[in-house]
Amino acid sequence: MTTQAPGAEPAERPSDTVDVCIVGLGPTGRGLASRCLASGLTVAAVDPHPDRLWVPTYSCWVDELPAWLPESVIASRIEAPTVWTLSEHRIERPYAVMSKTELWKALPIAGGRVEAQKATSVGAHRVELADGTAITAEAVFDCRGLPPVGTRPAASAHGIFIEAERVAEYVPPGEALLLDWRNENDAAADAPPSFLYSVPIGDGTVIFEETTLAIPGGLTQRELRRRVIARLRSHGIELDGSEHSESCHYPLDQPPPGWRGRKNEAIPFGSRGGMMHPCTGYSVADSLALVDTVVNALVSGDDPVGRLWTPRARAVYWMRERGLAGMGRLTTEQTVAMFDSFFRASPRGQRALLSAHDDATALGAVLFNTVAHTWPFRWRFDLMGWTNRNRWKA
Ligand SMILES: Cc1cc2nc3c(=O)[nH]c(=O)nc-3n(C[C@H](O)[C@H](O)[C@H](O)COP(=O)(O)OP(=O)(O)OC[C@H]3O[C@@H](n4cnc5c(N)ncnc54)[C@H](O)[C@@H]3O)c2cc1C
């Protein structure tokens, strides 16, 4: 599996060394472990709760899912979700909520060595475990997810699950509100912006999730819940106390591994390794789609980081980070104007921002056009950071 310089002595490989050690069995780590095993690599995986089903509800664009995943992973499919900015936009691109149980079943890891404990140290070839033992591997992938938010630009959301028939007039069957920026959430004019995300999740309920993206440190659950309840009320819907809720709060700016200096480090992958999209807060479909890039690199003795993070992919990440910074200093009115401009872009332009891993040309064009068509003119200075650069910084 490893490459060797011409003429060099073959390095001795201890008999208990595995090809790949994966630390963290979230959807990324499990996906990577499963595909490595399927391609014949020996795998060890470490997670304190390897048999616990993931908590969040994962969604994505249907075309982002890798072809090797079965259709059954889609719990709910929306052919053309709606975006509300200054007006209504229908996005002609199928969107899906994933079934966590089906995704789990589609990523079998039987045949791998699984350690149900924490890793205490994660190095390039050695992982130390809480019980004092260690695993050695040709390659170690750090899939431990994201660090705490602190004051970093965040995705914060509070979601309430309501039976579909109670909300059928607000979100009719087969429909979804991907971003609803209508002025219905009772947010103060001088408070950070948030939008509604509402999709049928495939179990007879619809999630109503008030979400804020890019604000340093995010918003509190209390404020987000207050806002989503205000939206529901404005559509005549009252909670009866039976509804479950979910919350999220994580950083959006976790960078990819650097060009240099990785020799003694494990390879960060998934949300920990630059796959958390800085502008959407999504990482699962992209990480799963890139798993085979890693596996192919390992099998052919190539550098997975070089294959994942081509100059184009790095340029895309860099531009999305600029987008994140821009979004994180706008008022609600400005944000709505900016999204109104963005959702007039071509399907390729929209895709370049929302999901494509390395379409740098289209992304550059769509970002330029989004800024150029945001009105009034002076708001572009905020977007660029020339004015009100630190508007929401604590
Ligand atoms: C409410 C909510 C809704 C979301 N909606 C979406 C969505 O619609 N689409 C989307 O793409 N993303 C969504 N996200 C984000 C999503 O959760 C992350 O993108 C995704 O979980 C990242 O997957 P991952 O495998 O990289 O990391 P994680 O899922 O965070 O998995 C990390 C794993 O590492 C393990 N671990 C941590 N420390 C150690 C250690 N020391 N040793 C061993 N194991 C360790 C953990 O136990 C965990 O199993 C949502 C998040 C929330 C909270």
The ligand as a MOL file (V3000), in Angstrom:
LIG
                    3D

  0  0  0     0  0            999 V3000
M  V30 BEGIN CTAB
M  V30 COUNTS 53 58 0 0 0
M  V30 BEGIN ATOM
M  V30 1 C -29.0760 19.0770 14.5570 0
M  V30 2 C -28.0470 18.9430 13.4780 0
M  V30 3 C -28.4650 18.8890 12.1520 0
M  V30 4 C -27.5150 18.7300 11.1350 0
M  V30 5 N -27.9390 18.6360 9.8200 0
M  V30 6 C -27.0330 18.3210 8.8590 0
M  V30 7 C -27.4510 18.0740 7.5250 0
M  V30 8 O -28.6290 18.1780 7.2070 0
M  V30 9 N -26.5160 17.7350 6.6040 0
M  V30 10 C -25.1920 17.6240 6.9290 0
M  V30 11 O -24.3720 17.2930 6.0710 0
M  V30 12 N -24.7760 17.8790 8.1780 0
M  V30 13 C -25.6550 18.2140 9.1430 0
M  V30 14 N -25.2450 18.4580 10.4220 0
M  V30 15 C -23.8120 18.4320 10.6910 0
M  V30 16 C -23.4160 16.9810 10.8760 0
M  V30 17 O -23.7410 16.5480 12.1420 0
M  V30 18 C -21.9820 16.8370 10.6410 0
M  V30 19 O -21.7590 17.3470 9.3390 0
M  V30 20 C -21.5500 15.3600 10.6720 0
M  V30 21 O -21.9530 14.7230 11.8450 0
M  V30 22 C -20.0810 15.2770 10.5230 0
M  V30 23 O -19.7520 13.9180 10.4490 0
M  V30 24 P -18.3450 13.3800 10.8990 0
M  V30 25 O -18.3860 11.9120 10.7340 0
M  V30 26 O -17.2910 14.1540 10.2210 0
M  V30 27 O -18.2240 13.7590 12.4610 0
M  V30 28 P -19.1750 13.3590 13.6600 0
M  V30 29 O -20.5210 12.9750 13.1860 0
M  V30 30 O -19.0820 14.4810 14.6370 0
M  V30 31 O -18.5060 12.0590 14.2880 0
M  V30 32 C -17.3560 12.1220 15.0790 0
M  V30 33 C -17.1950 10.7960 15.7990 0
M  V30 34 O -15.9300 10.8140 16.4650 0
M  V30 35 C -16.0710 10.2060 17.7320 0
M  V30 36 N -15.0040 10.7060 18.5950 0
M  V30 37 C -14.8420 11.9540 19.0930 0
M  V30 38 N -13.7360 12.0200 19.8710 0
M  V30 39 C -13.1850 10.7800 19.8370 0
M  V30 40 C -12.0140 10.2180 20.4330 0
M  V30 41 N -11.1890 10.9210 21.2090 0
M  V30 42 N -11.7410 8.9230 20.1920 0
M  V30 43 C -12.5420 8.1860 19.3900 0
M  V30 44 N -13.6620 8.6640 18.8130 0
M  V30 45 C -13.9670 9.9460 19.0360 0
M  V30 46 C -17.4650 10.6010 18.1770 0
M  V30 47 O -17.9590 9.6780 19.1480 0
M  V30 48 C -18.2350 10.5490 16.8670 0
M  V30 49 O -18.8210 9.2660 16.6610 0
M  V30 50 C -26.1490 18.6360 11.4550 0
M  V30 51 C -25.7440 18.7150 12.7970 0
M  V30 52 C -26.6850 18.8620 13.7820 0
M  V30 53 C -26.2030 18.9070 15.2140 0
M  V30 END ATOM
M  V30 BEGIN BOND
M  V30 1 1 1 2
M  V30 2 1 2 3
M  V30 3 2 2 52
M  V30 4 2 3 4
M  V30 5 1 4 5
M  V30 6 1 4 50
M  V30 7 2 5 6
M  V30 8 1 6 7
M  V30 9 1 6 13
M  V30 10 2 7 8
M  V30 11 1 7 9
M  V30 12 1 9 10
M  V30 13 2 10 11
M  V30 14 1 10 12
M  V30 15 2 12 13
M  V30 16 1 13 14
M  V30 17 1 14 15
M  V30 18 1 14 50
M  V30 19 1 15 16
M  V30 20 1 16 17
M  V30 21 1 16 18
M  V30 22 1 18 19
M  V30 23 1 18 20
M  V30 24 1 20 21
M  V30 25 1 20 22
M  V30 26 1 22 23
M  V30 27 1 23 24
M  V30 28 2 24 25
M  V30 29 1 24 26
M  V30 30 1 24 27
M  V30 31 1 27 28
M  V30 32 2 28 29
M  V30 33 1 28 30
M  V30 34 1 28 31
M  V30 35 1 31 32
M  V30 36 1 32 33
M  V30 37 1 33 34
M  V30 38 1 33 48
M  V30 39 1 34 35
M  V30 40 1 35 36
M  V30 41 1 35 46
M  V30 42 1 36 37
M  V30 43 1 36 45
M  V30 44 2 37 38
M  V30 45 1 38 39
M  V30 46 1 39 40
M  V30 47 2 39 45
M  V30 48 1 40 41
M  V30 49 2 40 42
M  V30 50 1 42 43
M  V30 51 2 43 44
M  V30 52 1 44 45
M  V30 53 1 46 47
M  V30 54 1 46 48
M  V30 55 1 48 49
M  V30 56 2 50 51
M  V30 57 1 51 52
M  V30 58 1 52 53
M  V30 END BOND
M  V30 END CTAB
M  END
